[in-house]
Amino acid sequence: MFNKTEKIVYVFIDASNLWQAQKVKGKMFDFEKLKYFLKNKFNASELQVFYYTAYPKEGTREQNQDGKHKFLHLS
């Protein structure tokens, strides 16, 4: 049963937009700081972060996508 004092926060990050923002600012994003900030700001008992990225269709890119594929499909 769900405990009413429990607060779960879900965060959805769009990799494409985040990458563009990092390039403009010239700084890399610190995900640990973001998680700490959001958990405290919303007094969350649990924080779940989902990171979305586009994966190119096979044959549409000249560069090898094996490394990205392995990273996205960790078992």
C-alpha positions as CSV (number, residue, x, y, z in Angstrom):
1,M,0.0,0.0,0.0
2,F,1.2,3.5,-0.8
3,N,2.4,5.5,2.2
4,K,0.9,9.1,2.1
5,T,4.1,10.5,3.7
6,E,6.2,9.1,0.9
7,K,6.9,11.4,-2.0
8,I,8.4,10.0,-5.2
9,V,9.8,12.5,-7.8
10,Y,10.3,11.4,-11.4
11,V,12.7,13.4,-13.6
12,F,12.7,13.0,-17.4
13,I,15.8,14.4,-19.2
14,D,15.9,15.0,-23.0
15,A,19.5,14.4,-24.0
16,S,19.3,16.4,-27.1
17,N,18.2,19.6,-25.4
18,L,20.6,19.1,-22.5
19,W,23.6,18.6,-24.9
20,Q,22.7,21.9,-26.7
21,A,22.5,23.8,-23.4
22,Q,25.9,22.4,-22.3
23,K,27.5,23.5,-25.6
24,V,26.1,27.1,-25.2
25,K,27.2,27.4,-21.6
26,G,30.5,25.6,-22.2
27,K,30.0,23.5,-19.0
28,M,29.1,19.9,-18.4
29,F,26.0,19.1,-16.4
30,D,26.4,17.6,-12.9
31,F,23.7,15.0,-12.5
32,E,24.6,14.2,-8.9
33,K,24.0,17.9,-8.0
34,L,20.7,17.9,-9.8
35,K,19.5,14.8,-8.0
36,Y,20.5,16.2,-4.6
37,F,18.9,19.6,-5.4
38,L,15.6,18.0,-6.6
39,K,15.4,15.5,-3.8
40,N,15.8,18.3,-1.2
41,K,13.7,20.9,-3.0
42,F,10.7,18.6,-3.2
43,N,11.4,16.8,0.1
44,A,11.3,13.5,-1.9
45,S,11.7,10.1,-0.2
46,E,12.7,8.7,-3.6
47,L,14.0,10.2,-6.9
48,Q,13.9,8.4,-10.2
49,V,15.7,9.9,-13.2
50,F,15.1,8.8,-16.8
51,Y,17.5,10.0,-19.5
52,Y,16.2,9.9,-23.1
53,T,18.2,10.0,-26.3
54,A,17.6,9.4,-29.9
55,Y,19.2,6.3,-31.4
56,P,20.0,6.6,-35.1
57,K,18.4,4.0,-37.4
58,E,21.0,1.5,-38.7
59,G,22.7,2.7,-41.9
60,T,21.9,6.4,-41.4
61,R,25.2,7.3,-39.8
62,E,28.7,6.9,-41.1
63,Q,30.3,6.5,-37.6
64,N,30.0,3.3,-35.6
65,Q,27.2,3.2,-33.1
66,D,28.3,0.0,-31.3
67,G,29.5,1.9,-28.2
68,K,26.3,3.8,-27.8
69,H,24.3,0.7,-28.4
70,K,26.2,-1.2,-25.6
71,F,25.8,1.7,-23.2
72,L,22.0,2.0,-23.8
73,H,21.4,-1.8,-23.6
74,L,23.3,-2.7,-20.4
75,S,22.3,-6.1,-19.1
